Amino acid sequence: MKLNKLFSAMGDSRAEHAANIMMAAKMRSDYAELHKEVFANANLSKYVVVNADGKIIESKDDAKKLLTNANGTVRHEDFIVIQDRIVEVRRRSLNGITDLIEAGLSFGVSLEEQLVGFENINEFEAAQQEMNPNSYQNNDTVFSESFVPNPITHSSFQVPWRQQGFDYKRSLGMTESVRQVSERLEETLFNGNTGIVVNFNGANHPLFGYTTHPNRGTGTISDWTSAANVEKIVPETIDLISTMWLDQGGVNNDSVVMYVANDLWNILQKDYKAEVSGTILKRVKDIAQIKDIKPAEKLANGQVVLVEMENRTIELASASDIITVPHTKTNPMAPQVLTTYAAMVQQIKVDSNSKTGIMHATV
């Protein structure tokens, strides 16, 4: 769907306006594919640009010309567009929010709900076995509620009124605003947001992430970037999972997604041992509980997070996926303002023993 429909819809019915709202789910998947193609072989230092047909240019010499616009290689307007595109494609993947959605760990809530909650139940007595049972257990069912703020994440931009006919320039602006919203959502998932606290019934409800939740499991690892510690990666990962099993209520096989900081991701690509074929990444994936391993842009260097992808551990409350809507113009020569926004938040769940299925490890 072209953005010019968004602008033309301003003079049409609200129904048509709503029908033309730009959804970002496809953009998110397209970006992942583009990222995979651009950063093949983990060569993150090279210049990467695209030509007018959208094809990726691999040549560093050609890229340098386009990057500096030497000798007027392209028109000024196209050069600006290409520069923006370079900034876009050199970003890294965002995994956390997408993983929750793809795992089916999301549910819908109303956009008017500023707090989303879940119920917790008290610990029960152990079940009994009798041939002739004649008594009841004393399991008083007591529910407690936990709430999480659901903020609106937004990014606005404007297009000068005389440039609204340049469809490719508008789409890049929208792509970037979508990217900014996605970045903020990912940051909040991993690191929370200390600026968001909602008081309800006399209690403050802050917005925690994987690395800031007070009930997360914590552990320590060696400096995996040191050559002397490479062989410790697998046994230390097993130790972290063992801690989750013993102290955090256990984890199922093939249920844990392991997120590592960018500095550790490249280390995992190395050979496990000289005499053994395969990478460290492959060896870690062979651990029974590990479902997948991914880089996490929002983790600080040296950090690892293991998340049990179960609804008892984490769910994403979604009032609105990422969408872009135009603002109504009262002056035909005013810039067209558009806002990209989303309303979704993670629910990190704590059981009756104050345990979670999340492990956060640092050096």
URSULPE-V538238 format. One record per residue. N is the residue number from 1. RES is the residue in one letter. SS is DSSP state (~ for helix, > for strand, _ for the rest). PHI is phi in whole degrees, 0 to 359 (none if undefined). Layout:
BEGIN
<<N	RES	SS	PHI> <N	RES	SS	PHI>>
END
This chain:
BEGIN
<<1	M	_	none> <2	K	_	276> <3	L	~	290> <4	N	~	298> <5	K	~	293> <6	L	~	298> <7	F	~	289> <8	S	~	293> <9	A	~	293> <10	M	~	297> <11	G	~	263> <12	D	_	255> <13	S	_	289> <14	R	~	294> <15	A	~	295> <16	E	~	293> <17	H	~	303> <18	A	~	296> <19	A	~	294> <20	N	_	265> <21	I	_	299> <22	M	>	275> <23	M	>	270> <24	A	_	254> <25	A	~	301> <26	K	~	292> <27	M	~	300> <28	R	~	297> <29	S	~	290> <30	D	~	297> <31	Y	~	295> <32	A	~	299> <33	E	~	293> <34	L	~	297> <35	H	~	299> <36	K	~	298> <37	E	~	287> <38	V	~	291> <39	F	_	261> <40	A	~	302> <41	N	~	65> <42	A	~	55> <43	N	_	272> <44	L	_	278> <45	S	_	267> <46	K	_	281> <47	Y	_	284> <48	V	_	223> <49	V	>	225> <50	V	>	237> <51	N	_	269> <52	A	_	296> <53	D	_	270> <54	G	_	83> <55	K	_	275> <56	I	>	282> <57	I	>	260> <58	E	_	269> <59	S	_	293> <60	K	~	294> <61	D	~	294> <62	D	~	298> <63	A	~	296> <64	K	~	296> <65	K	~	299> <66	L	~	293> <67	L	~	295> <68	T	~	260> <69	N	_	57> <70	A	~	298> <71	N	~	56> <72	G	~	63> <73	T	_	305> <74	V	_	228> <75	R	_	298> <76	H	~	303> <77	E	~	298> <78	D	~	292> <79	F	~	297> <80	I	~	298> <81	V	~	298> <82	I	~	295> <83	Q	~	302> <84	D	~	298> <85	R	~	294> <86	I	~	299> <87	V	~	301> <88	E	~	292> <89	V	~	284> <90	R	_	274> <91	R	_	287> <92	R	_	265> <93	S	_	290> <94	L	_	247> <95	N	_	246> <96	G	~	302> <97	I	~	297> <98	T	~	300> <99	D	~	298> <100	L	~	295> <101	I	~	294> <102	E	~	292> <103	A	_	278> <104	G	_	76> <105	L	_	263> <106	S	>	220> <107	F	>	212> <108	G	>	273> <109	V	_	226> <110	S	_	281> <111	L	_	296> <112	E	_	281> <113	E	_	281> <114	Q	_	276> <115	L	>	234> <116	V	>	241> <117	G	>	231> <118	F	>	218> <119	E	>	264> <120	N	>	234> <121	I	>	239> <122	N	_	291> <123	E	_	289> <124	F	_	264> <125	E	_	291> <126	A	_	296> <127	A	_	293> <128	Q	_	246> <129	Q	_	237> <130	E	_	216> <131	M	_	286> <132	N	_	227> <133	P	_	295> <134	N	_	220> <135	S	_	218> <136	Y	_	257> <137	Q	_	274> <138	N	_	268> <139	N	_	265> <140	D	_	289> <141	T	_	275> <142	V	_	238> <143	F	>	263> <144	S	>	241> <145	E	>	241> <146	S	>	234> <147	F	>	238> <148	V	>	230> <149	P	>	296> <150	N	_	241> <151	P	_	284> <152	I	_	263> <153	T	>	261> <154	H	>	216> <155	S	>	212> <156	S	>	249> <157	F	>	210> <158	Q	>	224> <159	V	>	240> <160	P	_	306> <161	W	~	299> <162	R	~	280> <163	Q	~	252> <164	Q	_	290> <165	G	_	276> <166	F	_	273> <167	D	~	299> <168	Y	~	293> <169	K	~	287> <170	R	~	297> <171	S	~	296> <172	L	~	294> <173	G	~	299> <174	M	~	291> <175	T	~	301> <176	E	~	292> <177	S	~	293> <178	V	~	299> <179	R	~	297> <180	Q	~	297> <181	V	~	295> <182	S	~	299> <183	E	~	299> <184	R	~	293> <185	L	~	298> <186	E	~	294> <187	E	~	301> <188	T	~	292> <189	L	~	299> <190	F	~	273> <191	N	~	239> <192	G	_	67> <193	N	>	212> <194	T	>	293> <195	G	>	277> <196	I	>	252> <197	V	>	220> <198	V	>	244> <199	N	>	267> <200	F	>	219> <201	N	_	55> <202	G	_	81> <203	A	>	239> <204	N	>	276> <205	H	>	240> <206	P	>	276> <207	L	>	251> <208	F	_	263> <209	G	_	240> <210	Y	_	305> <211	T	_	266> <212	T	_	236> <213	H	_	296> <214	P	_	295> <215	N	_	258> <216	R	_	292> <217	G	>	284> <218	T	>	232> <219	G	>	206> <220	T	>	236> <221	I	_	228> <222	S	_	287> <223	D	_	285> <224	W	_	292> <225	T	_	282> <226	S	_	277> <227	A	~	301> <228	A	~	289> <229	N	~	251> <230	V	_	301> <231	E	_	288> <232	K	~	272> <233	I	~	300> <234	V	~	294> <235	P	~	296> <236	E	~	289> <237	T	~	296> <238	I	~	298> <239	D	~	297> <240	L	~	297> <241	I	~	293> <242	S	~	298> <243	T	~	295> <244	M	~	299> <245	W	~	290> <246	L	~	279> <247	D	~	249> <248	Q	_	236> <249	G	_	90> <250	G	_	86> <251	V	_	222> <252	N	_	278> <253	N	_	296> <254	D	_	56> <255	S	_	233> <256	V	>	256> <257	V	>	262> <258	M	>	256> <259	Y	>	255> <260	V	>	235> <261	A	_	294> <262	N	~	300> <263	D	~	291> <264	L	~	274> <265	W	~	299> <266	N	~	293> <267	I	~	297> <268	L	~	293> <269	Q	_	281> <270	K	_	285> <271	D	>	297> <272	Y	>	296> <273	K	>	213> <274	A	_	301> <275	E	_	269> <276	V	>	238> <277	S	>	286> <278	G	>	104> <279	T	>	269> <280	I	~	299> <281	L	~	304> <282	K	~	296> <283	R	~	293> <284	V	~	294> <285	K	~	295> <286	D	_	286> <287	I	_	294> <288	A	_	304> <289	Q	_	281> <290	I	>	282> <291	K	>	271> <292	D	>	196> <293	I	>	231> <294	K	>	218> <295	P	>	283> <296	A	_	233> <297	E	_	302> <298	K	_	268> <299	L	_	272> <300	A	_	291> <301	N	_	308> <302	G	_	83> <303	Q	_	257> <304	V	>	226> <305	V	>	231> <306	L	>	249> <307	V	>	236> <308	E	>	283> <309	M	_	278> <310	E	_	227> <311	N	_	290> <312	R	_	283> <313	T	_	254> <314	I	>	207> <315	E	>	217> <316	L	>	252> <317	A	>	275> <318	S	>	239> <319	A	>	270> <320	S	>	203> <321	D	>	290> <322	I	>	289> <323	I	>	226> <324	T	>	239> <325	V	>	232> <326	P	>	274> <327	H	_	272> <328	T	_	289> <329	K	_	263> <330	T	_	256> <331	N	_	237> <332	P	_	298> <333	M	_	261> <334	A	_	278> <335	P	_	299> <336	Q	>	274> <337	V	>	264> <338	L	>	232> <339	T	>	235> <340	T	>	259> <341	Y	>	213> <342	A	>	211> <343	A	>	226> <344	M	>	208> <345	V	>	207> <346	Q	>	276> <347	Q	>	252> <348	I	>	271> <349	K	_	266> <350	V	_	242> <351	D	_	278> <352	S	_	292> <353	N	_	258> <354	S	_	60> <355	K	_	244> <356	T	_	232> <357	G	_	268> <358	I	>	236> <359	M	>	239> <360	H	>	242> <361	A	>	243> <362	T	>	227> <363	V	_	290>>
END
